Amino acid sequence: MATTSQTPVITIKDEWCKRCGICIAFCPKQVLEAEKDGKPKAVRPEACTRCEMCELRCPDYAIEVLAPENQAPGLAVAAAGG
């Protein structure tokens, strides 16, 4: 999966996520998919429009969508596959 300098940074806090799937259901671009354990994963971050519906609807504040220029140095990101 290729990322560009315009690809949003999508982070999912594993310890906060209860795997409810709300973020997946509300994403209009199908950026997120559930892994086998139900944890959301950004499989198409380049399609993200930063509408932040996933972030706004998450009841546990476990997902964050940032512009690439706002990424903290050294942050592990879902946009990079992980």
N, C-alpha and C positions, 0 to 999 in steps of 0.2 A: 504494500500500500504506500503510495507516494504522498508525501505531505509537502506543502509549499509554505512560503513565508506568510501566506494569507490563511492557512488552515488554523481554525480555532484550536485552542488547547482545552481538552476535555479531561477533567480529573474526577475520579470516583474514589471516595474514601471507603475502602473495603470494611473497615471496622464500624462505620456508621450505617452502611447500606444493609437493609433488611431483605433485599431482593424481592420487593413487591411488584416491580415491573411498571410502575406508574411512569417513570421517565421514558421507558421504551414506548409505551402506549401513546404518550403525548407528542413524541417527536414527529413533526410533519415530513421530515426527509428520510426517515428510517436510518438514522445515523447509528443508533444503538440496537444491539441484539443481546439476548440473554445467553450466557455461557451455560454449560451443563448444570452448574449449581445454582443458576438463576441470576447470578451477578451480571449487571449490564456491562457491556463492552462497546467502545466506540469502534465499529467496524468500517464505517465510512465517514471519518472526520472531515474529509475534504468536501462533503456534501452539506456540512453544517452551515446554517445561515446566521448562527448566534441569536436565534429568536429567544433562547433561554427558557423555553417551555419546560424542558426536563428539569432545569435547576429550580424554576419557580414552583413546580408541582411536587417536587420531592419532599415528602413529609419529614425526612430526617436530615435535610441539608447535606446529603452525601455526594452530590454532584455539583461541579462548578465548570462553567464555560467562560474562558477568557480569550481575549484577543491575543494573537501571538506575541505582540510587543509587551504584554503584561505578564508574561510567564516569568516565574521566579527562576533564577539561575540554579541549575542542578535538579530541577523538578522532574520527576518521572511522569511522563504523560501518556494518556491513552491515545493521543494522536500519533504517537510513535509506535503504537502497537502494544502499549503496555501497562 
